[in-house]
């Protein structure tokens, strides 16, 4: 099958635009008040690498040791609930299937585990025959479960747990970093990996591998993450390990993925926007550098896509990211709580909480809904901030 490459004629350079309300000619910027903090208390040196939230629950995957579950809708903001017994093995990713069911996958033992949070027990164990599992998707509304390993895509039927019902080895040539079922066409599975490929496959297990692959698009560099956005989930955002952002459109047919924008200079534009807005805030929040991109998040209620960028001091800024490849002025600043690189951020509809963040300072922080132009200094017992030297971010792949 031919691989589609982004057309340079379609590349839209990342530009800066003002996209929301203004005061005295400057965009208004929201500052999310820091609400609560919890230390993960993992093995020595363990820090947060991935978060997922559902309702008032949050799960944290650590750089070493068992994943941990927290409740956030409690007095004081956050409470430790349980460590999920992985035998001390790291979970590469965790995700909620629903409010009481959680899935974790491990790159250390190659197991996909389904947990019942009421009993804190594994209710389904799926073993990979090909080693590490780097990612998974376990939808609540379909029986098929998927996971990505080292150059192999695995499928399980939750009605027949145990061995995979399909192992697809020719889809990717290197570690698979993300798999997601399409939100509107649940039989279609989209995967991406270190080989730079975005692959669309039919997840029906009875298909031969050649027949299952429907489309392949190249991002031309190693892919860190992707997600669907748009009212019908017909667009795709992609972040890469060289911290660029790409956007694709999909009209539903397997061959219709089209590159729409490529943001090679997103960090530079984000830094410019942050500095411009901070200078205009007259000290209400501090200017910071942009050292890395955390990722993207789609807010279906606002019908908006956001890019999150941060720095080594633990500051995070949220920017509207428009489908034509333009970056809006900063919308939200998260500042004054973390002291090191933020590795994961979740936007949450939980009442009273707008964001949950996890960082290399081994902490999880909750942030209240944004308050217009409210400074954060001296609020809610934020820890003493020290300037950290930015180090190369670790990639396990």
Beta strands, then each sheet from edge to edge (+ up, - down):
strand 1: 4-5
strand 2: 15-17
strand 3: 22-23
strand 4: 26-27
strand 5: 30-31
strand 6: 34-39
strand 7: 48-54
strand 8: 57-62
strand 9: 68-71
strand 10: 79-83
strand 11: 93-96
strand 12: 101-105
strand 13: 111-116
strand 14: 121-127
strand 15: 133-138
strand 16: 144-149
strand 17: 153-157
strand 18: 166-168
strand 19: 176-181
strand 20: 188-193
strand 21: 197-202
strand 22: 213-218
strand 23: 223-229
strand 24: 235-240
strand 25: 245-249
strand 26: 258-263
strand 27: 292-299
strand 28: 304-310
strand 29: 316-321
strand 30: 326-334
strand 31: 342-347
strand 32: 355-359
strand 33: 363-367
strand 34: 371-372
sheet 1: 1+ 22+ 21- 20+ 19-
sheet 2: 2+ 30+ 5+ 34-
sheet 3: 2+ 30+ 29- 28+ 27-
sheet 4: 3+ 4-
sheet 5: 6+ 33- 32+ 31-
sheet 6: 7+ 8- 9+ 10-
sheet 7: 11+ 12- 13+ 14-
sheet 8: 15+ 16- 17+ 18-
sheet 9: 23+ 24- 25+ 26-
end
